[in-house]
Amino acid sequence: MSELSKWFEKRRELKAISMMQRHLALTMTTVEDLERAIKASVNLNDREAKAAIERVKSSEQEADNLRKSVMTELAGGELPPTDREDLMHLIKRVDMVADWCRESTRVLSAISMKDVPSSLREAAVRMAEGVKECASALRKAILRMAEKPGEALQAADEVERLEEKVDDLFERSRQLLSKEEKLGVGVAILMNELYRSIEMVADWCEDACDQLRVIIVRR
């Protein structure tokens, strides 16, 4: 058994472990609220959209503070340097998931959805739904990392499959966007940025799972 596995097994109540789990939960919350914000926005429910956007902002800030605290805990802990570095890389990648959720809501806030055709709105919703599935699989993979590495690797494979699905949705969304000749240039640019930002959430889910594979296979 690796030193990392022993650490997880013997130190389940260690402060760093608790904070990492909290960080993961907050990240999942940002993804869920991103989906809510997009659905409310495309339905022209500005009040609900703004509330969801504020929750994304709050959760992302809290997650970022937790990331810094986890780094401090890990730096002063008893793990070997390689294990410590691997965990730090993992939490950084998970944190980028929350960061891109926040970036997506920044772009979303700048778009007047009443000026956006329904096909383009629906494309954003489908991408947000795909990203939530991707983040859910990431959470499953990380929670099983120490105790059930085989299941964690299966969940990581699922993340990769779902990320490819989001990539396909991103490509279709841009194709739809290119066909909207009457759409204003400014709105078109912002919608493209929204699609790209949502796609980046899925990309970082996959990157986090790549790091998870490194941790499991290396040990």
Contacts in CASP RR format, 6 or more apart in sequence:
PFRMAT RR
TARGET T0000
AUTHOR 0000-0000-0000
METHOD contacts of the structure
MODEL  1
MSELSKWFEKRRELKAISMMQRHLALTMTTVEDLERAIKASVNLNDREAK
AAIERVKSSEQEADNLRKSVMTELAGGELPPTDREDLMHLIKRVDMVADW
CRESTRVLSAISMKDVPSSLREAAVRMAEGVKECASALRKAILRMAEKPG
EALQAADEVERLEEKVDDLFERSRQLLSKEEKLGVGVAILMNELYRSIEM
VADWCEDACDQLRVIIVRR
1 9 0 8 1.000
2 83 0 8 1.000
2 219 0 8 1.000
3 79 0 8 1.000
3 80 0 8 1.000
3 83 0 8 1.000
4 79 0 8 1.000
4 83 0 8 1.000
4 86 0 8 1.000
4 87 0 8 1.000
4 146 0 8 1.000
4 215 0 8 1.000
4 219 0 8 1.000
5 146 0 8 1.000
5 219 0 8 1.000
7 14 0 8 1.000
7 78 0 8 1.000
7 79 0 8 1.000
7 83 0 8 1.000
8 17 0 8 1.000
8 145 0 8 1.000
8 146 0 8 1.000
8 147 0 8 1.000
9 146 0 8 1.000
11 17 0 8 1.000
14 73 0 8 1.000
15 73 0 8 1.000
16 70 0 8 1.000
16 73 0 8 1.000
16 74 0 8 1.000
16 77 0 8 1.000
19 66 0 8 1.000
19 69 0 8 1.000
19 70 0 8 1.000
19 73 0 8 1.000
20 70 0 8 1.000
20 87 0 8 1.000
20 91 0 8 1.000
21 143 0 8 1.000
22 66 0 8 1.000
23 63 0 8 1.000
23 66 0 8 1.000
23 67 0 8 1.000
23 70 0 8 1.000
23 91 0 8 1.000
23 94 0 8 1.000
23 95 0 8 1.000
24 94 0 8 1.000
24 139 0 8 1.000
24 142 0 8 1.000
24 143 0 8 1.000
25 139 0 8 1.000
26 59 0 8 1.000
26 62 0 8 1.000
26 63 0 8 1.000
26 66 0 8 1.000
26 98 0 8 1.000
27 59 0 8 1.000
27 63 0 8 1.000
27 94 0 8 1.000
27 95 0 8 1.000
27 97 0 8 1.000
27 98 0 8 1.000
27 135 0 8 1.000
27 139 0 8 1.000
28 135 0 8 1.000
28 136 0 8 1.000
28 139 0 8 1.000
29 55 0 8 1.000
29 59 0 8 1.000
30 56 0 8 1.000
30 59 0 8 1.000
30 60 0 8 1.000
30 63 0 8 1.000
30 97 0 8 1.000
30 98 0 8 1.000
30 101 0 8 1.000
30 102 0 8 1.000
31 97 0 8 1.000
31 98 0 8 1.000
31 101 0 8 1.000
31 131 0 8 1.000
31 132 0 8 1.000
31 135 0 8 1.000
31 201 0 8 1.000
32 132 0 8 1.000
33 52 0 8 1.000
33 53 0 8 1.000
33 55 0 8 1.000
33 56 0 8 1.000
33 59 0 8 1.000
33 101 0 8 1.000
34 52 0 8 1.000
34 56 0 8 1.000
34 101 0 8 1.000
34 104 0 8 1.000
34 105 0 8 1.000
34 128 0 8 1.000
34 131 0 8 1.000
34 132 0 8 1.000
34 198 0 8 1.000
34 201 0 8 1.000
35 125 0 8 1.000
35 128 0 8 1.000
35 129 0 8 1.000
35 131 0 8 1.000
35 132 0 8 1.000
36 48 0 8 1.000
36 52 0 8 1.000
37 49 0 8 1.000
37 52 0 8 1.000
37 53 0 8 1.000
37 56 0 8 1.000
37 105 0 8 1.000
37 108 0 8 1.000
38 104 0 8 1.000
38 108 0 8 1.000
38 124 0 8 1.000
38 125 0 8 1.000
38 128 0 8 1.000
38 198 0 8 1.000
39 125 0 8 1.000
39 128 0 8 1.000
40 46 0 8 1.000
40 48 0 8 1.000
40 49 0 8 1.000
40 52 0 8 1.000
41 49 0 8 1.000
41 108 0 8 1.000
41 111 0 8 1.000
41 113 0 8 1.000
42 113 0 8 1.000
42 116 0 8 1.000
42 121 0 8 1.000
42 122 0 8 1.000
42 124 0 8 1.000
42 125 0 8 1.000
44 113 0 8 1.000
44 114 0 8 1.000
49 108 0 8 1.000
52 105 0 8 1.000
53 105 0 8 1.000
53 108 0 8 1.000
53 109 0 8 1.000
56 101 0 8 1.000
56 102 0 8 1.000
56 105 0 8 1.000
57 102 0 8 1.000
57 105 0 8 1.000
59 98 0 8 1.000
60 98 0 8 1.000
60 99 0 8 1.000
60 101 0 8 1.000
60 102 0 8 1.000
63 95 0 8 1.000
63 98 0 8 1.000
64 95 0 8 1.000
64 98 0 8 1.000
64 99 0 8 1.000
67 91 0 8 1.000
67 92 0 8 1.000
67 95 0 8 1.000
70 91 0 8 1.000
71 88 0 8 1.000
71 91 0 8 1.000
74 84 0 8 1.000
74 87 0 8 1.000
74 88 0 8 1.000
75 84 0 8 1.000
77 84 0 8 1.000
79 87 0 8 1.000
82 218 0 8 1.000
86 211 0 8 1.000
86 214 0 8 1.000
86 215 0 8 1.000
86 218 0 8 1.000
87 215 0 8 1.000
89 211 0 8 1.000
89 214 0 8 1.000
90 142 0 8 1.000
90 208 0 8 1.000
90 211 0 8 1.000
90 212 0 8 1.000
90 215 0 8 1.000
93 204 0 8 1.000
93 207 0 8 1.000
93 208 0 8 1.000
93 211 0 8 1.000
94 138 0 8 1.000
94 142 0 8 1.000
94 204 0 8 1.000
94 208 0 8 1.000
96 204 0 8 1.000
96 207 0 8 1.000
96 208 0 8 1.000
97 135 0 8 1.000
97 138 0 8 1.000
97 201 0 8 1.000
97 204 0 8 1.000
97 205 0 8 1.000
97 208 0 8 1.000
99 204 0 8 1.000
100 197 0 8 1.000
100 198 0 8 1.000
100 200 0 8 1.000
100 201 0 8 1.000
100 204 0 8 1.000
101 201 0 8 1.000
103 197 0 8 1.000
103 200 0 8 1.000
104 194 0 8 1.000
104 197 0 8 1.000
104 198 0 8 1.000
104 201 0 8 1.000
107 190 0 8 1.000
107 193 0 8 1.000
107 194 0 8 1.000
107 197 0 8 1.000
108 194 0 8 1.000
110 190 0 8 1.000
111 187 0 8 1.000
111 190 0 8 1.000
111 191 0 8 1.000
111 194 0 8 1.000
112 187 0 8 1.000
113 121 0 8 1.000
115 183 0 8 1.000
115 184 0 8 1.000
115 187 0 8 1.000
116 183 0 8 1.000
116 187 0 8 1.000
116 191 0 8 1.000
117 180 0 8 1.000
117 183 0 8 1.000
119 176 0 8 1.000
120 173 0 8 1.000
120 176 0 8 1.000
120 177 0 8 1.000
120 180 0 8 1.000
120 183 0 8 1.000
120 191 0 8 1.000
123 169 0 8 1.000
123 172 0 8 1.000
123 173 0 8 1.000
123 176 0 8 1.000
123 195 0 8 1.000
124 173 0 8 1.000
124 191 0 8 1.000
124 194 0 8 1.000
124 195 0 8 1.000
124 198 0 8 1.000
126 169 0 8 1.000
126 173 0 8 1.000
127 166 0 8 1.000
127 169 0 8 1.000
127 170 0 8 1.000
127 173 0 8 1.000
127 195 0 8 1.000
127 198 0 8 1.000
127 199 0 8 1.000
128 198 0 8 1.000
130 162 0 8 1.000
130 165 0 8 1.000
130 166 0 8 1.000
130 169 0 8 1.000
130 202 0 8 1.000
131 166 0 8 1.000
131 198 0 8 1.000
131 201 0 8 1.000
131 202 0 8 1.000
131 205 0 8 1.000
133 162 0 8 1.000
133 165 0 8 1.000
134 159 0 8 1.000
134 162 0 8 1.000
134 163 0 8 1.000
134 165 0 8 1.000
134 166 0 8 1.000
134 201 0 8 1.000
134 202 0 8 1.000
134 205 0 8 1.000
134 206 0 8 1.000
135 201 0 8 1.000
135 205 0 8 1.000
137 155 0 8 1.000
137 156 0 8 1.000
137 158 0 8 1.000
137 159 0 8 1.000
137 162 0 8 1.000
137 205 0 8 1.000
138 155 0 8 1.000
138 159 0 8 1.000
138 205 0 8 1.000
138 208 0 8 1.000
138 209 0 8 1.000
140 151 0 8 1.000
140 152 0 8 1.000
140 155 0 8 1.000
140 158 0 8 1.000
141 152 0 8 1.000
141 153 0 8 1.000
141 155 0 8 1.000
141 156 0 8 1.000
141 158 0 8 1.000
141 159 0 8 1.000
141 209 0 8 1.000
141 212 0 8 1.000
142 152 0 8 1.000
142 208 0 8 1.000
142 212 0 8 1.000
144 150 0 8 1.000
144 151 0 8 1.000
144 152 0 8 1.000
144 155 0 8 1.000
145 152 0 8 1.000
145 212 0 8 1.000
145 215 0 8 1.000
145 216 0 8 1.000
149 216 0 8 1.000
150 216 0 8 1.000
152 212 0 8 1.000
152 216 0 8 1.000
153 213 0 8 1.000
153 216 0 8 1.000
155 209 0 8 1.000
156 209 0 8 1.000
156 212 0 8 1.000
156 213 0 8 1.000
159 205 0 8 1.000
159 206 0 8 1.000
159 208 0 8 1.000
159 209 0 8 1.000
160 206 0 8 1.000
160 209 0 8 1.000
162 202 0 8 1.000
162 205 0 8 1.000
163 202 0 8 1.000
163 203 0 8 1.000
163 205 0 8 1.000
163 206 0 8 1.000
166 198 0 8 1.000
166 199 0 8 1.000
166 202 0 8 1.000
167 199 0 8 1.000
167 202 0 8 1.000
170 195 0 8 1.000
170 196 0 8 1.000
170 198 0 8 1.000
170 199 0 8 1.000
173 195 0 8 1.000
174 192 0 8 1.000
174 195 0 8 1.000
177 183 0 8 1.000
177 188 0 8 1.000
177 191 0 8 1.000
177 192 0 8 1.000
177 195 0 8 1.000
180 188 0 8 1.000
183 191 0 8 1.000
END
